């Protein structure tokens, strides 16, 4: 069996690789495109898989996991960016939540494979599990050939014809359709506005101080949000659940791990509806409240009645409830938010920094957990849930005081000028349309009184009027959330 330091290193080293991969992916995605960066990540991951499968010692296995982690960092950082940029506003949250749903399916498949190979005493116990990973890298890498590049990246590169074709494919509309032209004009105008107020370098991610809408505040929000998602403690269950359940006296620990993973998969689709219906901020607050209650109950009952059947039953039941709250709230919610809070010039780098934070804290938790629960070291047993309960309490306060509501805002518009942009654009389009459609008239005779021809309302003008009416009817809590966003 592996020693504690070997378990710690093997599990956590992949997260170390993803940290550096996510950081580098931000610049690469701005250079070669979102889609190409994801495919490059699949290639790097494949190299790591080959090394892991070929390994016979820890000295070869660890570099293989490190290289595979770099590839995962590419994919995890940029796939959120890609989905956020290609999705329509109305279903953006649900589509990005699908990313977390696919993660849960992967965890379930991993639990099934682990359970199937747990009794093997040869190299197949790890080679089978690690080789299966390559199949999904091939599916993702080849599947992206069927999808277009992000239209926002084309706008960033001033390739407007390519952006129009990409939008046409994504929206199922002809290239010359009014719908595609309208959205493309919105993308271009928004990007030009943002470039007049900020640059797109790494140092620009940390400018503006703490004033409203500064880049620094947005980056800190994304970084801390991903840190808090990791400190909910859920990966403690998914990484070390089997070992932990065995140490607290549960006999069939592999089966319990599969049950908790199945709960994760079954609960996540609920977030598709909840994240659009309830909003991002409320979901995070109530999700953290639910998790901390479950965690403190597990810790208190497990400590008071250690080793009893009641404590074991409580651990299993409330762990399932705990995972339910995570899967429907913080699991997808944190990923959705980091895809929405950054303006286009720094969006790739902002998402990369946020994702790197996720993997850095994933590495930290994966590294320290064996020392917290192994019998030769901390041996905390269920007391470890006091730690996760405390961190989830911090999540409640963070979500309440710092997380804005962005459900009603389009990602195409920088939040500080979205209404101004619509107003100016609608006014300009209305005037130009009116001038082009007004019939030519001779000068009226002196003394006659003629009424000027009213301008014809344009689509943009009607959209502006509708948005004003809609905004006036918004519940006060949503309007407060919007005002909070302008201060972030």
C-alpha positions in Angstrom: 0.0 0.0 0.0 1.0 3.6 -0.5 2.4 5.7 2.3 0.6 8.9 3.3 3.0 11.2 1.4 2.7 9.1 -1.8 -1.1 9.2 -1.7 -1.0 13.0 -1.1 1.5 13.5 -3.9 -0.2 11.3 -6.5 -3.7 12.8 -5.9 -2.7 16.4 -5.6 0.0 16.7 -8.3 -2.6 16.7 -11.1 -4.2 19.8 -9.5 -0.8 21.5 -9.5 -0.5 20.9 -13.2 -4.0 22.3 -13.8 -3.0 25.4 -11.9 -0.2 26.2 -14.3 -2.1 25.0 -17.3 -5.0 27.3 -16.5 -2.7 30.3 -16.1 -1.0 29.8 -19.4 -4.3 29.0 -21.2 -5.6 32.6 -20.8 -2.9 34.1 -23.0 -3.0 31.2 -25.4 -6.8 31.5 -25.9 -6.3 35.2 -26.8 -3.6 34.2 -29.3 -4.8 31.1 -31.1 -8.5 31.1 -30.2 -10.7 29.4 -27.6 -11.5 26.3 -29.6 -7.8 25.7 -30.6 -6.7 26.0 -27.0 -9.1 23.4 -25.8 -8.0 21.0 -28.5 -4.3 21.7 -27.6 -5.3 20.8 -24.0 -6.7 17.5 -25.1 -3.4 16.7 -26.9 -1.3 17.5 -23.8 -3.6 15.5 -21.6 -3.2 12.5 -24.0 0.6 12.6 -23.5 0.1 12.6 -19.7 -2.3 9.6 -20.0 0.3 7.6 -22.0 2.9 8.2 -19.3 0.5 7.2 -16.5 -0.5 4.0 -18.3 3.1 3.1 -19.0 4.3 3.8 -15.5 5.5 1.1 -13.1 6.8 3.4 -10.4 5.7 6.5 -8.6 8.6 8.4 -10.2 7.0 8.0 -13.7 3.3 8.1 -12.6 3.7 11.6 -10.9 5.2 13.4 -14.0 2.4 11.8 -16.1 -0.2 13.2 -13.8 1.5 16.6 -13.8 1.5 16.7 -17.6 -2.1 15.5 -17.8 -3.0 18.2 -15.3 -1.6 20.9 -17.6 -3.9 19.7 -20.3 -6.9 19.6 -17.9 -6.0 23.2 -16.9 -6.2 24.3 -20.6 -9.6 22.6 -21.0 -11.2 23.6 -17.7 -10.2 27.3 -18.0 -11.2 27.9 -21.6 -14.2 25.6 -22.0 -16.1 27.8 -19.6 -15.0 30.9 -21.5 -16.0 29.3 -24.8 -19.5 28.2 -23.6 -20.2 31.6 -22.1 -19.3 33.4 -25.3 -21.3 31.2 -27.7 -24.4 30.8 -25.6 -27.5 33.0 -25.9 -28.2 35.0 -22.8 -31.6 33.3 -22.1 -29.9 29.8 -21.7 -26.4 30.8 -20.8 -26.6 29.8 -17.2 -28.2 26.4 -18.0 -25.6 25.7 -20.7 -22.6 26.5 -18.5 -24.3 24.5 -15.7 -24.1 21.6 -18.1 -20.3 21.7 -17.7 -20.7 20.9 -14.0 -23.2 18.2 -14.9 -20.7 16.5 -17.2 -18.1 16.7 -14.4 -20.5 14.8 -12.1 -21.0 12.1 -14.8 -17.3 11.7 -15.0 -17.0 11.3 -11.3 -19.8 8.7 -11.4 -18.0 6.8 -14.2 -14.8 7.0 -12.2 -16.5 5.6 -9.1 -17.9 2.7 -11.2 -14.5 1.9 -12.7 -12.8 2.1 -9.2 -15.4 -0.3 -7.8 -14.9 -2.7 -10.7 -11.1 -2.7 -10.3 -10.8 -2.5 -6.5 -10.0 -6.2 -6.1 -7.3 -6.4 -8.7 -3.8 -6.8 -7.3 -1.9 -6.3 -10.6 -1.1 -3.2 -12.7 -4.5 -3.3 -14.3 -5.9 -1.8 -11.1 -4.7 1.6 -12.2 -3.9 1.1 -15.9 -7.5 0.3 -16.8 -8.9 3.4 -15.0 -6.2 5.8 -16.5 -6.5 4.5 -20.0 -10.2 5.1 -20.1 -9.6 8.8 -19.6 -8.1 9.0 -23.1 -11.4 8.1 -24.7 -13.0 11.3 -23.5 -10.1 13.4 -24.6 -10.5 12.0 -28.1 -14.3 12.7 -28.1 -13.8 16.3 -26.9 -10.9 17.0 -29.2 -12.5 15.7 -32.4 -15.9 17.0 -31.5 -14.6 20.6 -31.5 -13.8 20.3 -35.2 -17.6 20.4 -35.7 -18.1 23.6 -33.8 -17.2 27.2 -34.8 -14.7 29.5 -33.0 -16.1 32.0 -30.6 -17.5 35.0 -32.5 -16.2 37.3 -29.7 -12.7 36.1 -30.4 -13.1 36.9 -34.1 -14.3 40.4 -33.1 -11.3 40.8 -30.9 -9.1 39.9 -33.9 -11.2 42.2 -36.2 -12.3 39.3 -38.4 -15.9 40.4 -38.7 -16.8 38.2 -41.7 -15.7 35.1 -39.7 -17.6 36.4 -36.7 -20.7 36.7 -38.7 -20.3 33.1 -40.1 -19.7 31.8 -36.5 -22.9 33.6 -35.3 -24.8 32.2 -38.2 -23.8 28.6 -37.3 -24.5 29.1 -33.6 -27.8 30.8 -34.0 -29.1 28.8 -37.0 -29.7 32.0 -39.0 -28.4 33.1 -42.4 -25.3 35.2 -42.4 -27.1 38.2 -43.8 -30.1 37.9 -41.4 -31.2 40.9 -39.3 -30.7 38.8 -36.2 -27.0 38.0 -36.9 -26.3 41.6 -38.0 -27.9 43.0 -34.8 -25.9 40.7 -32.5 -22.6 41.3 -34.4 -23.1 45.1 -34.3 -23.7 44.8 -30.5 -20.5 42.7 -30.1 -18.4 45.2 -32.2 -19.7 48.3 -30.4 -19.3 46.8 -27.0 -15.7 45.7 -27.8 -14.8 49.1 -29.1 -16.2 50.8 -26.1 -14.3 48.5 -23.7 -11.0 49.0 -25.6 -11.3 52.7 -25.2 -11.5 52.3 -21.4 -9.0 49.5 -20.8 -6.2 47.4 -22.3 -6.0 43.6 -22.5 -2.7 42.8 -20.9 -2.1 40.8 -17.8 -1.3 43.9 -15.7 -4.6 45.3 -16.8 -6.4 42.6 -14.8 -5.1 44.3 -11.7 -5.9 47.9 -12.4 -8.6 50.2 -11.1 -8.1 49.6 -7.4 -11.3 48.9 -5.6 -13.4 51.5 -7.3 -16.7 50.4 -8.9 -16.3 48.2 -11.9 -12.5 48.0 -11.6 -10.8 45.0 -13.2 -9.1 44.2 -9.9 -12.4 43.8 -8.0 -13.7 41.5 -10.7 -10.6 39.4 -10.7 -10.6 39.1 -6.9 -14.3 38.2 -7.1 -13.6 35.3 -9.5 -10.5 34.1 -7.7 -12.1 34.1 -4.3 -15.3 32.6 -5.7 -13.4 29.6 -7.0 -11.4 29.3 -3.8 -14.7 29.2 -1.8 -16.1 26.5 -4.1 -13.1 24.3 -3.2 -13.4 25.0 0.5 -16.9 23.8 0.6 -15.1 20.5 1.1 -17.0 18.4 -1.5 -13.8 17.1 -3.2 -12.8 15.6 0.2 -15.7 13.2 -0.4 -15.0 12.6 -4.1 -11.2 12.2 -3.7 -10.9 10.4 -0.4 -14.5 9.2 0.3 -13.7 5.5 0.1 -10.8 5.7 2.4 -12.6 8.0 4.8 -15.7 5.9 5.1 -13.6 2.9 5.8 -11.8 4.7 8.7 -15.1 5.6 10.4 -16.3 2.1 10.4 -18.5 1.8 7.2 -18.0 -1.6 5.7 -18.9 -1.2 2.0 -17.1 2.1 1.5 -16.9 1.8 -2.3 -20.7 1.4 -2.5 -21.3 4.5 -0.4 -18.9 6.5 -2.6 -20.9 5.4 -5.7 -24.1 6.5 -3.9 -22.8 9.9 -3.1 -21.6 10.3 -6.7 -24.9 9.2 -8.0 -26.6 11.9 -5.9 -24.2 14.4 -7.4 -25.2 13.4 -10.9 -29.0 13.3 -10.2 -29.0 16.7 -8.4 -27.1 18.8 -10.8 -29.8 19.0 -13.6 -32.0 20.9 -11.1 -29.5 23.7 -11.3 -30.3 24.2 -15.0 -33.7 25.6 -13.9 -32.7 27.1 -10.5 -29.8 29.2 -11.8 -32.1 31.1 -14.3 -35.2 31.2 -12.1 -33.6 32.1 -8.7 -30.5 33.9 -9.9 -26.8 33.3 -9.2 -26.4 35.1 -5.9 -29.4 33.7 -4.1 -28.5 30.2 -5.2 -25.0 30.5 -3.6 -26.3 31.9 -0.3 -29.0 29.2 0.2 -26.7 26.5 -1.0 -24.0 27.4 1.5 -26.5 27.5 4.3 -27.8 24.0 3.4 -24.2 22.6 3.3 -23.1 24.1 6.6 -26.1 22.7 8.4 -25.4 19.2 7.0 -21.7 19.4 7.8 -22.2 20.6 11.4 -24.8 17.8 12.0 -22.4 15.2 10.7 -19.5 16.5 12.9 -21.6 16.9 16.0 -23.4 13.5 15.8 -20.3 11.7 14.7 -18.3 13.1 17.6 -21.0 12.5 20.2 -21.8 9.0 19.1 -18.5 7.9 17.5 -18.6 4.3 16.1 -22.4 3.9 16.5 -24.8 2.8 13.9 -26.6 6.1 14.3 -23.4 8.0 13.5 -22.8 5.9 10.4 -26.3 6.4 9.2 -26.2 10.1 9.9 -22.9 10.4 8.0 -24.3 8.7 4.9 -27.7 10.5 4.8 -26.4 14.0 5.5 -23.4 13.6 3.2 -26.0 12.9 0.4 -27.9 16.0 1.4 -24.7 18.0 1.6 -23.8 16.9 -2.0 -27.3 17.7 -3.1 -26.9 21.3 -2.0 -23.5 21.6 -3.6 -24.6 20.1 -6.9 -27.5 22.4 -7.3 -25.8 25.6 -6.2 -22.0 26.1 -5.7 -21.0 23.4 -8.2 -22.4 25.0 -11.3 -23.0 28.5 -9.9 -19.3 29.4 -9.4 -18.5 28.4 -13.0 -21.4 30.3 -14.4 -20.4 33.5 -12.6 -16.8 33.6 -13.7 -17.9 33.3 -17.3 -20.1 36.4 -16.9 -18.3 39.0 -14.7 -15.4 39.9 -17.0 -15.3 42.4 -19.9 -14.1 41.0 -23.2 -10.6 42.6 -23.3 -9.6 40.7 -20.1 -12.2 37.9 -20.2 -9.9 35.1 -21.2 -7.3 36.1 -18.6 -9.9 36.7 -15.9 -11.4 33.3 -16.4 -7.9 31.7 -16.5 -7.0 33.3 -13.2 -10.3 32.2 -11.6 -9.9 28.7 -12.8 -6.2 28.6 -11.7 -7.5 29.6 -8.2 -9.9 26.6 -8.3 -7.1 24.2 -9.1 -4.6 25.7 -6.7 -7.0 25.2 -3.7 -7.9 21.8 -5.2 -4.2 21.0 -4.9 -4.0 22.3 -1.4 -7.0 20.3 -0.2 -5.9 17.2 -2.0 -2.5 17.5 -0.4 -3.4 18.2 3.2 -6.5 15.9 3.5 -4.5 12.6 4.1 -2.7 14.3 6.9 -6.0 15.4 8.4 -7.7 12.1 8.4 -5.0 9.3 8.3 -4.7 7.5 11.6 -1.0 8.1 11.8 -1.5 11.9 11.6 -4.5 14.0 12.4 -7.1 11.2 12.6 -9.9 13.7 12.8 -12.5 11.3 11.6 -15.9 13.1 11.4 -14.4 16.1 13.2 -13.1 17.1 9.9 -16.6 18.3 9.0 -16.2 21.0 11.6 -13.6 22.4 9.2 -15.9 22.2 6.2 -18.8 23.6 8.2 -16.7 26.6 9.1 -15.6 27.2 5.6 -19.2 27.0 4.3 -20.2 29.6 6.9 -17.6 31.9 5.3 -19.2 31.1 1.9 -22.5 32.4 3.1 -21.0 35.7 4.2 -19.0 36.0 1.0 -22.0 35.4 -1.3 -24.2 37.8 0.7 -21.8 40.7 0.8 -19.7 40.4 -2.4 -21.4 38.4 -5.1 -23.6 40.4 -7.6 -26.6 39.2 -9.5 -25.9 39.0 -13.2 -28.8 36.8 -14.4 -30.6 39.6 -16.2 -27.5 41.0 -18.0 -26.2 40.1 -21.4 -22.6 39.0 -21.6 -22.3 41.0 -24.8 -22.5 44.3 -22.8 -20.1 45.6 -20.2 -22.4 46.1 -17.3 -21.4 49.7 -16.6 -22.6 50.9 -19.9 -25.2 48.4 -21.1 -28.2 50.7 -20.8 -26.3 53.7 -22.1 -25.1 51.7 -25.1 -28.7 50.5 -26.0 -30.0 54.1 -25.6 -27.4 55.7 -27.8 -27.6 52.9 -30.4 -31.4 52.9 -30.5 -31.4 56.7 -30.9 -28.9 56.6 -33.7 -30.6 53.8 -35.6 -34.0 55.5 -35.2 -32.7 58.8 -36.6 -30.9 57.1 -39.6 -33.9 55.0 -40.4 -36.3 57.9 -40.2 -34.1 60.0 -42.5 -33.8 57.2 -45.0 -37.6 56.5 -45.1 -39.0 60.0 -44.9 -40.3 61.0 -48.4 -38.8 64.0 -50.1 -41.1 67.0 -50.0 -40.9 70.4 -51.6 -40.7 73.5 -49.4 -44.2 74.3 -48.2 -45.7 77.6 -49.2 -45.2 80.5 -46.9 -47.7 80.6 -44.1 -48.8 76.9 -44.5 -48.6 74.6 -41.5 -47.5 71.1 -42.0 -46.8 68.4 -39.4 -43.4 66.7 -39.5 -43.4 63.1 -40.5 -42.8 61.0 -37.3 -39.8 58.7 -37.4 -40.5 55.0 -37.9 -39.7 53.0 -34.8 -36.8 50.6 -35.2 -36.3 47.2 -33.7 -33.6 48.7 -31.4 -36.0 51.5 -30.3 -38.7 48.9 -29.4 -36.2 46.8 -27.5 -35.1 49.9 -25.6 -38.7 50.7 -24.6 -39.3 47.1 -23.6 -36.2 47.0 -21.5 -37.3 50.2 -19.7 -40.7 48.8 -18.9 -39.1 45.5 -17.8 -36.6 47.2 -15.6 -39.4 49.2 -13.9 -41.2 46.0 -13.1 -38.2 44.1 -11.7 -38.6 43.0 -8.1 -36.6 45.2 -5.7 -34.2 42.4 -4.9 -33.2 42.0 -8.5 -32.7 45.7 -9.0 -30.6 45.8 -5.8 -28.5 42.9 -7.3 -28.1 44.9 -10.5 -26.9 47.9 -8.6 -24.5 45.7 -6.6 -23.0 44.5 -9.9 -22.3 48.1 -11.0 -20.3 48.5 -7.8 -18.2 45.3 -8.3 
